Amino acid sequence: MDVYKALGNRIKEKRTELGLSQDNLAELCNLSTSFIGVIERNEKRASIETIVKIANAMKVTMDYLFSDSINYDNSYNIEKAHELISDMDKNEVEYAIEMLNTFREFRGKKTIE
């Protein structure tokens, strides 16, 4: 997927999740409402400065906004996580899962039961 298309989709998704209109977000960023729409529809490319303004206004990180566009091999992290929980008892594993869900919730993602 095109990086800017994914970025526009992610901005729209988060803006909607936060209950913000394009007008609200534009005001928070000191940008025009039409420019927010242009970015969301990938009609023009936003500068890094503009993307930072949007990220700050929505209280998200740049990696959150670009996460759909970044490819990385997660097998090392999965192996490390497995190593960390391999000697835990059931209660410790449940507590670790609860902590991870709290972190997911903080990041604005759905928790996993």
C-alpha positions as a Markdown table, in Angstrom:
| # | Residue | x | y | z |
|---|---|---|---|---|
| 1 | Met | 0.0 | 0.0 | 0.0 |
| 2 | Asp | 1.2 | 3.5 | -0.8 |
| 3 | Val | 2.6 | 5.1 | 2.4 |
| 4 | Tyr | 0.6 | 8.3 | 2.0 |
| 5 | Lys | -2.6 | 6.4 | 1.3 |
| 6 | Ala | -2.1 | 4.3 | 4.5 |
| 7 | Leu | -1.2 | 7.5 | 6.4 |
| 8 | Gly | -4.4 | 9.2 | 5.3 |
| 9 | Asn | -6.5 | 6.2 | 6.2 |
| 10 | Arg | -4.8 | 6.0 | 9.6 |
| 11 | Ile | -5.4 | 9.7 | 10.3 |
| 12 | Lys | -9.1 | 9.4 | 9.3 |
| 13 | Glu | -9.5 | 6.2 | 11.4 |
| 14 | Lys | -8.0 | 7.8 | 14.5 |
| 15 | Arg | -9.8 | 11.1 | 14.0 |
| 16 | Thr | -13.1 | 9.2 | 13.8 |
| 17 | Glu | -12.3 | 7.1 | 16.8 |
| 18 | Leu | -11.6 | 10.2 | 18.8 |
| 19 | Gly | -14.9 | 11.7 | 17.7 |
| 20 | Leu | -13.3 | 14.6 | 15.9 |
| 21 | Ser | -14.6 | 16.1 | 12.7 |
| 22 | Gln | -12.1 | 17.3 | 10.0 |
| 23 | Asp | -12.9 | 20.8 | 11.2 |
| 24 | Asn | -12.0 | 20.0 | 14.8 |
| 25 | Leu | -8.7 | 18.4 | 13.8 |
| 26 | Ala | -7.9 | 21.2 | 11.5 |
| 27 | Glu | -8.5 | 23.7 | 14.3 |
| 28 | Leu | -6.2 | 21.8 | 16.7 |
| 29 | Cys | -3.5 | 21.7 | 14.0 |
| 30 | Asn | -3.9 | 25.2 | 12.8 |
| 31 | Leu | -4.6 | 23.9 | 9.3 |
| 32 | Ser | -7.6 | 24.3 | 6.9 |
| 33 | Thr | -10.4 | 21.7 | 7.0 |
| 34 | Ser | -10.0 | 21.1 | 3.3 |
| 35 | Phe | -6.3 | 20.3 | 3.8 |
| 36 | Ile | -7.2 | 17.6 | 6.4 |
| 37 | Gly | -9.6 | 16.1 | 3.8 |
| 38 | Val | -6.9 | 16.3 | 1.1 |
| 39 | Ile | -4.5 | 14.4 | 3.3 |
| 40 | Glu | -7.0 | 11.8 | 4.3 |
| 41 | Arg | -7.9 | 11.2 | 0.6 |
| 42 | Asn | -4.2 | 11.1 | -0.4 |
| 43 | Glu | -4.7 | 13.9 | -2.9 |
| 44 | Lys | -1.6 | 15.7 | -1.7 |
| 45 | Arg | 1.4 | 14.7 | 0.4 |
| 46 | Ala | 1.7 | 16.3 | 3.8 |
| 47 | Ser | 5.0 | 17.5 | 5.1 |
| 48 | Ile | 6.7 | 16.0 | 8.1 |
| 49 | Glu | 5.9 | 19.2 | 10.0 |
| 50 | Thr | 2.2 | 18.8 | 9.2 |
| 51 | Ile | 2.2 | 15.1 | 10.1 |
| 52 | Val | 3.8 | 15.9 | 13.5 |
| 53 | Lys | 1.1 | 18.6 | 14.1 |
| 54 | Ile | -1.6 | 16.0 | 13.4 |
| 55 | Ala | 0.1 | 13.3 | 15.6 |
| 56 | Asn | 0.4 | 15.8 | 18.4 |
| 57 | Ala | -3.2 | 17.0 | 18.1 |
| 58 | Met | -4.5 | 13.4 | 18.2 |
| 59 | Lys | -2.0 | 12.5 | 20.9 |
| 60 | Val | -0.5 | 9.6 | 19.0 |
| 61 | Thr | 3.1 | 8.8 | 17.9 |
| 62 | Met | 4.5 | 9.0 | 14.4 |
| 63 | Asp | 5.0 | 5.2 | 14.5 |
| 64 | Tyr | 1.3 | 4.8 | 15.2 |
| 65 | Leu | 0.4 | 6.9 | 12.1 |
| 66 | Phe | 2.9 | 5.0 | 9.9 |
| 67 | Ser | 2.5 | 1.5 | 11.4 |
| 68 | Asp | 0.5 | 0.2 | 8.4 |
| 69 | Ser | 3.4 | 1.0 | 6.2 |
| 70 | Ile | 6.3 | -0.4 | 8.1 |
| 71 | Asn | 7.4 | -4.0 | 7.4 |
| 72 | Tyr | 9.5 | -5.7 | 10.0 |
| 73 | Asp | 10.2 | -9.3 | 11.0 |
| 74 | Asn | 8.7 | -9.8 | 14.4 |
| 75 | Ser | 9.9 | -13.4 | 14.9 |
| 76 | Tyr | 12.8 | -12.2 | 17.2 |
| 77 | Asn | 10.3 | -10.4 | 19.5 |
| 78 | Ile | 7.9 | -13.4 | 19.6 |
| 79 | Glu | 10.8 | -15.7 | 20.5 |
| 80 | Lys | 11.9 | -13.3 | 23.3 |
| 81 | Ala | 8.3 | -13.1 | 24.6 |
| 82 | His | 8.0 | -16.9 | 24.6 |
| 83 | Glu | 11.3 | -17.1 | 26.5 |
| 84 | Leu | 10.1 | -14.6 | 29.1 |
| 85 | Ile | 6.9 | -16.5 | 29.8 |
| 86 | Ser | 8.2 | -20.0 | 29.5 |
| 87 | Asp | 9.0 | -20.4 | 33.2 |
| 88 | Met | 6.0 | -18.5 | 34.6 |
| 89 | Asp | 3.1 | -20.1 | 36.4 |
| 90 | Lys | -0.5 | -19.7 | 35.3 |
| 91 | Asn | -1.1 | -16.6 | 37.5 |
| 92 | Glu | 2.0 | -14.9 | 36.3 |
| 93 | Val | 1.1 | -15.5 | 32.7 |
| 94 | Glu | -2.4 | -14.1 | 33.3 |
| 95 | Tyr | -0.9 | -11.0 | 35.0 |
| 96 | Ala | 1.5 | -10.5 | 32.0 |
| 97 | Ile | -1.5 | -10.7 | 29.6 |
| 98 | Glu | -3.4 | -8.2 | 31.7 |
| 99 | Met | -0.4 | -5.8 | 31.6 |
| 100 | Leu | -0.2 | -6.2 | 27.8 |
| 101 | Asn | -3.9 | -5.6 | 27.4 |
| 102 | Thr | -3.5 | -2.4 | 29.5 |
| 103 | Phe | -0.7 | -1.3 | 27.2 |
| 104 | Arg | -2.9 | -2.1 | 24.1 |
| 105 | Glu | -5.7 | 0.0 | 25.6 |
| 106 | Phe | -3.3 | 2.9 | 26.3 |
| 107 | Arg | -2.3 | 2.7 | 22.6 |
| 108 | Gly | -5.9 | 2.8 | 21.5 |
| 109 | Lys | -6.1 | -0.8 | 20.4 |
| 110 | Lys | -8.7 | -3.4 | 21.3 |
| 111 | Thr | -7.8 | -5.7 | 24.2 |
| 112 | Ile | -7.5 | -9.4 | 23.6 |
| 113 | Glu | -9.3 | -11.8 | 25.9 |
